[in-house]
Amino acid sequence: MFEKLDEVESAFQDIEKRLTSPETISNQALFQKLSKEHKNLSDLVATYREYRKVKSSIASNEQIIGSESGELREMALDENKSLTSEIPLLEQRLRVLLLPKDPNDDKNILLEIRAGAGGDEAGIFAGDLYRMYSKYAEKRGWQVEVMSISENAVGGLKEVIGMIRGDRVYSYLKRESGVHRVQRVPKTETQGRIHTSTVTVAVLPEAEDVELNIEPNELRFDVFRSSGPGGQSVNTTDSAVRVTHIPSGMVVICRDEKSQHKNKSKALKILKTRLLDLKQQEQSQKIASDRLSQVGTGDRSEKIRTYNFPQGRITDHRIGFTSHQLATFMEGDIDEMVSKLTLFYEAEALQSQTEARR
């Protein structure tokens, strides 16, 4: 591990030198590429340097312990007790940082939320979840853009698709995919009975043009006049766009913009992202076809979380974590859940890596 870390630090120092050279500064594409590499390695290198610093301090104190007496020796002994306890934590952190990176972690995401079982109440909760993720994005300084939205008759959402852009969005939200279950008394319930409804969430890494090769003859575009809930006219021109990917049969419809060009652009973005996700899922299934995680398949049909409003609690079933801060959670304060999920799956990855070495 430490030979690898020495190599990483050497590469990091080389990147730092290249970032200050006139040739790099004058080449924006190269400068951005090296800046991204520098950022990706900075945490690992900083942790490794901290580890070496602690080890060096321990060695210096051991010299004092072996050659001095009295108060100075006692101070060195006390300090070494504290420093020695840091070593396992730093080594664990280094192992985590050396794990293979998810290539999608730096990407923006397409967030798709759909009402599931539960009728109107499911649609209302779909809107609540979209608001929650939008609030979280706002706290992190990310940008949210509605790509497609379909409302139900009571003000809830049948479906909403949003693009979230910012720093490492996918790395934070990739584990939100799945079925979210809500238990509460609906606003439409007159007798105070608790209902259970479900909403599906899909988090897809944004597709870049270089990742997919779609031929023009593989796409069919249809335009039509958009209409809102109850048949009311949204506009009087054929601005809604339906794009069909002929080989896969995948269909995307965008009707929210008054401009046909904007609807077409959004529909293509959604289609490309879904196709990339389908491609990556197929690759993942081939790689991991012989091994299912003990905490579940990670499939989007799997129930991952329950929001129990009468008791004010949220439970994530994959990691067995429960919080009683439901009110603030729904206001976008989901960092604790995101952190615990990250730590859990990092530990899973470390365990798998250890077992693979045996």
C-alpha positions as CSV (number, residue, x, y, z in Angstrom):
1,M,0.0,0.0,0.0
2,F,2.8,2.4,0.9
3,E,4.6,1.9,-2.4
4,K,1.4,2.8,-4.2
5,L,1.0,5.9,-2.0
6,D,4.6,7.0,-2.8
7,E,3.8,6.7,-6.5
8,V,0.6,8.7,-6.0
9,E,2.4,11.5,-4.1
10,S,5.1,11.6,-6.8
11,A,2.4,11.9,-9.5
12,F,0.6,14.6,-7.4
13,Q,3.8,16.7,-7.2
14,D,4.3,16.3,-10.9
15,I,0.8,17.6,-11.6
16,E,1.4,20.6,-9.3
17,K,4.5,21.5,-11.3
18,R,2.7,21.2,-14.6
19,L,-0.2,23.3,-13.4
20,T,2.2,26.3,-13.0
21,S,4.0,25.9,-16.3
22,P,3.2,28.5,-19.1
23,E,2.4,25.6,-21.5
24,T,-0.3,24.3,-19.3
25,I,-1.8,27.7,-18.4
26,S,-2.1,28.6,-22.1
27,N,-3.9,25.3,-22.8
28,Q,-7.3,25.5,-21.1
29,A,-8.3,21.9,-21.9
30,L,-5.1,20.5,-20.4
31,F,-5.3,22.9,-17.4
32,Q,-8.8,21.7,-16.6
33,K,-7.8,18.1,-17.0
34,L,-4.8,18.4,-14.6
35,S,-6.8,20.5,-12.2
36,K,-9.4,17.7,-11.9
37,E,-6.7,15.1,-11.4
38,H,-5.1,17.3,-8.7
39,K,-8.4,17.7,-6.9
40,N,-9.1,13.9,-7.1
41,L,-5.7,13.1,-5.5
42,S,-5.5,16.0,-3.0
43,D,-7.4,14.2,-0.1
44,L,-5.4,11.0,-0.5
45,V,-2.1,12.8,-0.5
46,A,-3.0,15.1,2.4
47,T,-4.0,12.0,4.5
48,Y,-0.8,10.2,3.6
49,R,1.3,13.2,4.6
50,E,-0.6,13.4,7.9
51,Y,0.1,9.7,8.4
52,R,3.8,10.2,7.8
53,K,3.8,13.2,10.1
54,V,2.3,11.1,12.9
55,K,4.7,8.3,12.4
56,S,7.6,10.7,12.5
57,S,6.4,12.3,15.7
58,I,6.1,8.8,17.3
59,A,9.7,8.0,16.3
60,S,10.9,11.3,17.7
61,N,9.1,10.7,21.0
62,E,10.5,7.1,21.2
63,Q,14.0,8.6,21.1
64,I,13.1,10.9,24.0
65,I,11.6,8.1,25.9
66,G,14.8,6.0,25.5
67,S,17.2,8.8,26.4
68,E,15.4,11.1,28.8
69,S,13.8,10.8,32.3
70,G,11.4,12.8,34.4
71,E,8.8,15.2,33.1
72,L,10.1,15.3,29.5
73,R,9.9,11.5,29.2
74,E,6.4,11.5,30.7
75,M,5.2,14.1,28.2
76,A,6.6,12.0,25.3
77,L,4.9,8.9,26.6
78,D,1.5,10.7,26.9
79,E,1.8,12.1,23.4
80,N,2.7,8.8,21.9
81,K,-0.4,7.2,23.5
82,S,-2.5,9.7,21.6
83,L,-0.6,9.5,18.4
84,T,-0.6,5.7,18.3
85,S,-4.4,5.7,18.5
86,E,-4.5,7.8,15.3
87,I,-2.5,5.3,13.2
88,P,-5.3,2.7,12.7
89,L,-7.8,5.5,11.8
90,L,-5.4,7.0,9.2
91,E,-4.6,3.6,7.7
92,Q,-8.3,2.8,7.4
93,R,-8.9,6.2,5.7
94,L,-6.0,5.6,3.3
95,R,-7.4,2.2,2.3
96,V,-10.8,3.8,1.6
97,L,-9.2,6.5,-0.5
98,L,-7.3,3.9,-2.5
99,L,-10.5,2.1,-3.4
100,P,-11.3,2.2,-7.1
101,K,-13.3,5.4,-7.8
102,D,-16.7,5.3,-9.4
103,P,-16.2,6.9,-12.8
104,N,-19.6,8.6,-12.5
105,D,-18.9,10.3,-9.1
106,D,-18.0,13.7,-10.6
107,K,-21.1,13.8,-12.9
108,N,-24.3,15.8,-12.8
109,I,-27.5,13.7,-12.4
110,L,-30.9,13.2,-13.9
111,L,-33.3,12.8,-10.9
112,E,-36.5,10.9,-11.8
113,I,-39.3,10.7,-9.2
114,R,-42.5,8.8,-9.9
115,A,-45.6,8.2,-7.9
116,G,-46.1,4.5,-7.1
117,A,-48.8,2.7,-5.1
118,G,-51.2,4.9,-3.1
119,G,-53.1,7.0,-5.5
120,D,-53.2,10.8,-5.0
121,E,-51.2,10.5,-1.7
122,A,-48.3,8.9,-3.6
123,G,-48.3,11.9,-6.0
124,I,-48.3,14.4,-3.2
125,F,-45.3,12.6,-1.6
126,A,-43.5,12.5,-4.9
127,G,-43.7,16.3,-4.9
128,D,-42.5,16.4,-1.3
129,L,-39.5,14.3,-2.2
130,Y,-38.6,16.5,-5.2
131,R,-38.8,19.5,-2.9
132,M,-36.6,17.8,-0.4
133,Y,-33.9,17.0,-2.9
134,S,-34.2,20.5,-4.4
135,K,-33.6,22.0,-0.9
136,Y,-30.6,19.7,-0.4
137,A,-29.2,20.8,-3.7
138,E,-29.7,24.5,-2.7
139,K,-27.8,23.9,0.5
140,R,-24.9,22.5,-1.5
141,G,-24.9,25.3,-4.1
142,W,-26.1,23.0,-6.9
143,Q,-28.4,24.1,-9.7
144,V,-31.7,22.3,-10.3
145,E,-33.6,22.4,-13.6
146,V,-37.0,20.8,-14.2
147,M,-36.7,18.7,-17.4
148,S,-40.2,17.2,-17.4
149,I,-43.1,17.3,-15.0
150,S,-46.6,15.7,-14.9
151,E,-49.1,16.7,-12.2
152,N,-52.1,14.9,-10.8
153,A,-55.5,16.3,-10.1
154,V,-54.8,17.3,-6.5
155,G,-51.6,19.2,-7.0
156,G,-49.2,16.2,-6.6
157,L,-46.9,14.8,-9.2
158,K,-47.3,11.7,-11.4
159,E,-43.7,12.2,-12.5
160,V,-41.0,14.8,-12.3
161,I,-37.5,14.7,-14.0
162,G,-34.9,17.2,-12.9
163,M,-31.3,17.9,-13.9
164,I,-29.1,18.7,-10.9
165,R,-25.7,20.2,-11.7
166,G,-22.8,20.8,-9.4
167,D,-19.7,19.5,-7.7
168,R,-19.8,15.6,-7.4
169,V,-23.6,15.4,-7.4
170,Y,-23.8,11.8,-8.3
171,S,-21.3,10.8,-5.6
172,Y,-23.7,12.2,-3.0
173,L,-27.1,11.1,-4.3
174,K,-26.3,7.8,-6.2
175,R,-27.7,5.7,-3.3
176,E,-31.1,7.4,-3.3
177,S,-32.4,5.2,-6.1
178,G,-35.1,2.8,-5.0
179,V,-38.6,2.7,-3.5
180,H,-39.3,5.3,-0.8
181,R,-42.3,4.4,1.4
182,V,-44.4,6.9,3.3
183,Q,-46.7,6.3,6.2
184,R,-49.0,9.2,7.2
185,V,-52.5,10.5,7.3
186,P,-53.3,12.0,3.9
187,K,-54.8,15.5,3.7
188,T,-57.7,13.9,1.9
189,E,-58.4,11.4,4.8
190,T,-61.3,12.5,6.9
191,Q,-61.2,9.7,9.5
192,G,-57.5,10.1,10.5
193,R,-56.4,6.7,9.2
194,I,-52.7,6.2,8.3
195,H,-52.1,5.3,4.7
196,T,-49.0,3.7,3.2
197,S,-47.9,4.9,-0.2
198,T,-44.7,4.5,-2.3
199,V,-42.6,6.6,-4.7
200,T,-39.8,5.5,-6.9
201,V,-36.6,7.5,-7.2
202,A,-34.0,7.0,-9.9
203,V,-30.6,8.8,-9.9
204,L,-28.9,8.6,-13.3
205,P,-25.4,10.0,-14.1
206,E,-25.7,12.6,-16.9
207,A,-24.6,11.2,-20.3
208,E,-21.9,13.0,-22.2
209,D,-21.9,12.9,-26.0
210,V,-18.6,11.1,-26.2
211,E,-20.0,8.1,-24.2
212,L,-22.8,7.2,-26.6
213,N,-22.9,6.8,-30.3
214,I,-26.4,7.3,-31.5
215,E,-27.0,7.4,-35.2
216,P,-29.6,9.9,-36.5
217,N,-31.5,7.1,-38.2
218,E,-32.0,5.4,-34.8
219,L,-34.2,8.3,-33.6
220,R,-37.8,9.2,-34.5
221,F,-39.2,12.5,-33.6
222,D,-42.9,13.3,-33.3
223,V,-44.4,16.7,-32.4
224,F,-47.9,17.4,-31.1
225,R,-49.9,20.0,-29.2
226,S,-49.4,19.9,-25.4
227,S,-52.3,19.9,-22.9
228,G,-52.4,20.2,-19.2
229,P,-54.4,18.5,-16.5
230,G,-58.1,18.1,-17.4
231,G,-57.4,18.7,-21.1
232,Q,-56.8,22.4,-20.8
233,S,-54.5,23.9,-23.5
234,V,-51.0,24.7,-22.4
235,N,-50.2,26.3,-25.7
236,T,-51.6,26.6,-29.2
237,T,-48.6,25.3,-31.2
238,D,-47.2,21.9,-31.8
239,S,-44.4,22.3,-29.3
240,A,-44.5,19.0,-27.4
241,V,-41.9,16.5,-28.6
242,R,-41.8,12.7,-28.5
243,V,-38.4,11.1,-29.3
244,T,-38.2,7.3,-29.8
245,H,-35.0,5.3,-29.8
246,I,-35.9,2.7,-32.4
247,P,-33.3,0.0,-31.4
248,S,-34.4,-0.1,-27.7
249,G,-38.0,1.1,-28.1
250,M,-37.3,3.7,-25.4
251,V,-39.6,6.8,-25.6
252,V,-39.2,10.2,-24.0
253,I,-41.8,13.0,-24.1
254,C,-41.2,16.6,-23.2
255,R,-44.0,19.2,-23.3
256,D,-43.2,21.7,-20.6
257,E,-41.5,24.4,-22.7
258,K,-43.4,26.5,-25.2
259,S,-40.5,26.1,-27.6
260,Q,-40.3,22.9,-29.7
261,H,-36.5,23.3,-29.9
262,K,-36.2,23.4,-26.1
263,N,-38.5,20.4,-25.6
264,K,-36.4,18.5,-28.2
265,S,-33.2,19.3,-26.5
266,K,-34.5,18.2,-23.1
267,A,-36.0,15.0,-24.5
268,L,-32.6,14.1,-26.1
269,K,-30.8,14.8,-22.8
270,I,-33.2,12.5,-20.9
271,L,-33.0,9.8,-23.6
272,K,-29.2,9.8,-23.7
273,T,-28.9,9.6,-19.9
274,R,-31.4,6.7,-19.7
275,L,-29.6,4.8,-22.5
276,L,-26.2,5.3,-20.8
277,D,-27.7,4.1,-17.5
278,L,-29.1,1.0,-19.3
279,K,-25.7,0.3,-20.8
280,Q,-23.9,0.6,-17.5
281,Q,-26.5,-1.6,-15.7
282,E,-25.9,-4.3,-18.3
283,Q,-22.2,-4.1,-17.8
284,S,-22.6,-4.2,-14.0
285,Q,-24.8,-7.3,-14.2
286,K,-22.2,-9.1,-16.3
287,I,-19.5,-8.2,-13.8
288,A,-21.5,-9.1,-10.7
289,S,-23.8,-11.8,-12.0
290,D,-22.3,-14.3,-9.6
291,R,-22.5,-12.2,-6.5
292,L,-25.5,-10.4,-4.8
293,S,-24.9,-8.0,-2.0
294,Q,-26.2,-9.2,1.4
295,V,-27.9,-5.9,1.9
296,G,-29.9,-6.2,-1.3
297,T,-29.6,-6.0,-5.0
298,G,-29.6,-2.3,-5.3
299,D,-32.4,-2.6,-7.8
300,R,-34.8,0.4,-8.1
301,S,-37.7,-1.9,-7.3
302,E,-36.3,-2.5,-3.8
303,K,-37.8,-0.7,-0.8
304,I,-34.9,1.3,0.6
305,R,-36.5,3.8,3.1
306,T,-39.6,4.4,5.1
307,Y,-40.8,7.9,6.2
308,N,-43.1,7.5,9.2
309,F,-44.8,10.8,9.9
310,P,-46.9,9.9,12.9
311,Q,-43.7,8.9,14.8
312,G,-41.5,11.5,13.1
313,R,-38.9,9.0,12.0
314,I,-37.0,7.9,8.8
315,T,-35.5,4.4,8.5
316,D,-33.1,3.3,5.8
317,H,-33.6,-0.5,5.5
318,R,-30.3,-1.2,3.8
319,I,-28.2,-0.1,6.7
320,G,-30.6,-0.3,9.6
321,F,-30.3,3.4,10.4
322,T,-33.2,5.3,12.0
323,S,-33.4,9.0,12.6
324,H,-36.2,10.9,14.4
325,Q,-35.5,14.2,12.6
326,L,-38.1,13.7,9.9
327,A,-39.2,17.4,9.8
328,T,-35.7,18.7,9.1
329,F,-35.0,15.8,6.8
330,M,-37.9,16.8,4.6
331,E,-36.4,20.3,4.5
332,G,-33.3,19.0,2.8
333,D,-31.2,18.2,5.9
334,I,-30.2,14.8,4.6
335,D,-26.4,14.9,5.1
336,E,-26.3,12.5,8.1
337,M,-28.1,9.9,6.0
338,V,-25.9,10.4,3.0
339,S,-22.7,10.1,5.2
340,K,-23.9,6.9,6.9
341,L,-24.7,5.3,3.6
342,T,-21.3,6.3,2.2
343,L,-19.5,4.9,5.3
344,F,-21.5,1.6,5.1
345,Y,-20.8,1.0,1.4
346,E,-17.1,2.0,1.8
347,A,-16.8,-0.7,4.5
348,E,-18.6,-3.2,2.2
349,A,-16.1,-2.4,-0.5
350,L,-13.1,-2.8,1.8
351,Q,-14.4,-6.1,3.1
352,S,-14.9,-7.4,-0.5
353,Q,-11.3,-6.2,-1.4
354,T,-9.9,-8.1,1.7
355,E,-11.8,-11.3,0.8
356,A,-10.6,-11.1,-2.8
357,R,-7.0,-11.1,-1.6
358,R,-7.4,-14.3,0.5
